[in-house]
């Protein structure tokens, strides 16, 4: 990962008619990602502005997309390293599940090169559900996995360089999430929630598994 600190916006001294470089667009995308994570813009507006940034030919075309947003590295802003939010940003996650897995007197496993939606539900009743995100293609920065385990187990595995958060309840069982803090602002954040009764829900990283080129994720989401 490229952890080099960069100026989030093109230099103000540059002529507005100057052609925008790929680096200028990436810096603008960083500002938009920060604004989405802090709730200043919603996912739809983020998508629209990001399209404008990557379609810009000049610095003057980029500037309107950032005009009402603070400099993440200036006063009142954030540095390139910041903790991921404890809970999903308002409006970032739908109430209904994009995908649901059932392990009822059996096992259900999702792994390999797959693309999780914003919300995935898992039900383990006298069975196991494994949701392995270690090789997944993330198209959303914030992802929720909600598990329900009754005399069963729900296991969530993630790459080492995402942020991981957990919130849940266990009754005669285990709810255990190994909190992770990614050093990269554009890294996905996986929120694991759930409830267990005589069952286990665990979420932890798979050692040695990493998402490559995190800075390119936002562009790939739009182009994909």
Secondary structure, 3 states (H helix, E strand, C coil): CCCCCCCCCCCCCCCCCCECCHHHHHHHHHHHHHHHHCCCCCHHHHHHHHHHHHCCCEHHHHHHHHCCCCCCCCCCCCCCCCCCCCCCCCCCCCCCCCEEEEEECCEEEECCCCCCCCEEEEEEECCEEEEECCCCCCCCCEEEEEEEEECCEEEEEECCCCEEEEEEEEECCEEEECCECCCCCCCCEEEEEEEEECCEEEEEECCCCCCCCHHHHHHHHHHC
